[in-house]
């Protein structure tokens, strides 16, 4: 019986990962995790599993846009509201080819 328990233990054995993180980020993450009733290690393990499964990394950047980007987006938004500078809805590759060809003339 001890032998079976020993094998099960090693199969699910955890390992340590040492990372450097800003102290403030770590403390805030621990607080949020605690509010959710989870250890921070559970959350990090979930992110690692998702990273392995999806092979993707997502970053969300907070803050203000550069003024030039904001002006460009504002112009684009205005064009969309006014129906300007938009291509028509295309339902086939032929329609797309015809539309793009018409722009070259």
Residue pairs with C-beta under 8 A, 6 or more apart in sequence:
17 44
21 29
29 40
29 43
30 40
33 39
33 40
33 42
33 43
36 43
51 57
64 70
65 73
79 85
79 86
80 86
87 99
88 99
90 96
90 99
